[in-house]
Amino acid sequence: MDLFVTSFIESLKLCGDPLLLLIIFLGVVWGNVGGALPGVGPTLSMGVALPFTFAMTPVQAIAFLVAINVACSYGNSIPAVLIGVPGTSSAVLTAIDGYELHKKGYTGLALGIQYYGAMFGAVVSIFFYFAAVVPLSGMAYVFLPPELFALYLLGCTAVISITSENILKGLVSAAFGLAVTLIGPDPVNAVYRFVFTPDMRWGINVTPVVIGVLAVSELFRQSRQSFNWGVGTTKFKAKFPALKYLWRVTPIVMMGTVIGTIIGAIPGIGGNVACFVSYNQAKLWSKHPEEFGHGSIEGIAANEAAQNASQSGEMVPTFGLGIPGSGSMVILFAAMLMNGFFPGPLLIQQAPHLLYASGAGLIASTVMLILMGWYICRILLWTVSFDRTLVLGTALVLTMLGVFTLNRSVFDVFLTVLFGVIGYFMMRYGYSPAGFAIAMILGNGLEGNLRRGVLLCGDWVTFLTRPWTAGILIVTCALLIYGALGTLKLSRQAAALRQQALEGHRASLSG
């Protein structure tokens, strides 16, 4: 309890730094814009901004990226309400009910419920974040190399096992990421491996690869799509809803906050699943389930509370266990690696200021959104009218310039473009860019702790039968089995659909 209070107070103290507040404010502004632009979202927004953190201190960089992530979850729902176009997939359900209310003339009601649900979920989940991540520091003494190996292996498999439609392709993606980490010096004996050019002597730099495979690949994908973001008008009238409407949705908001924080903390599941679970649960509890899909304020409240609460939830396994549970958390993970820190149970003891920085980013960005959120609706709608080609082109140029400034290296820029192309084709053919990125980030730690753990234990039996190691490995195997069963289920469904289509075609021919 003392550590929880200390961490929270230290985070509040950081919020008193004017320069840090300015940096967080810039993160909030960019996060809102990135959230409002359809198809951009937190991963791409953070990926484009990551190179700008090279000139910041570690505390400033972490707080800046956390602010972007928080603001994206708020900004993505405003165009969903006003033009029916969600900024990210998490706001799809808000678009369904919010846009219906907007068309009926209840714009203020829809935006007010969206604002209330989002802010309630964001504020409450901050306390959950500290309450969940701080106790993990007490486990640091049991995490020796065998346990760290099992934890890194869990991190490599968790996301791909849960989210990949094809577990085999997910494992191939992770194996590719691990293969890239073999380039450069051996983590134990410092023997050079697979060094083909002098630029690869010290291995492949994680930052340009992660930016390429997650952010640049998304820019390439977006550039091939032919749709407009533009809207016909940015004029609308909105009055904040009466307290009776807020009181009506408060139980739903509380439920969505709990669901969002818990599900968000499960690696690989994240905000999208939390939103759908919260929305469906709200429909079951509602006295007016017929309104859902036709302008339900309860549906908006449930979705907004869950998606904004899940942002704090996703940070728990990232900081506490060293397992990034989403694409945006991979970017945050890369920022910590870039500054020489490795997230996990030891981080809270070795670099507590990074925990305080993440808390400061959550607290300050949420307060800024509470103060400004209601008034930025019109501004965010205006950003949707930006020329799409200009936005994508500018983002790509800024990303390349930022990567170059990291080490003044043209080779890093080449890596960013190369892995951007690789990430694009991975997405196109069903492989997991996130699985690749997580495996690459965890690869050196995975190999190093495996070899050091075997040397520490003396033999494989002792290594594998350590209680914590065995428990984590069992969970890892369970996730792999779950993913395999999911793949088989999808394959059978696809085969059944093909058979039905074939029978229908035969029947039409015979008729």
MOBELWO-V243789 format. One line per field, one symbol per residue. burial: + if it has 24 or more other ideal C-beta (glycine too) atoms within 12 Angstrom, else -. A space follows every 10 residues. Layout:
burial: ???
This chain:
burial: ---+--++-+ +--++----+ +-++++++++ ++++++++++ ++++++++++ ++++-+-+++ ++++++++++ ++++++++++ ++++++++++ ++++++++++ ++---+++++ ++++++++++ ++++++++++ ++++-++-++ --++++++++ ++++++++++ ++++++++++ +-++++++-+ ++++--+--- --+------- --++++++++ ++++++++++ ++------+- +----+-+-- +---++-+++ -+++++++++ ++++++++++ ++++++++++ +++-++---- -++-++++++ ++++++++++ ++++++++++ ++++++++++ +++++++++- ++++++++-- ++++++++++ ++++++++++ --++-+++-+ ++++++-+-- ++--++-+++ -+++-+---- ++++++++++ -+++-++--- ++++++++++ ++++++++++ --+------- --++-+-++- -++-++--++ -++--++--- ---------- ---------- -
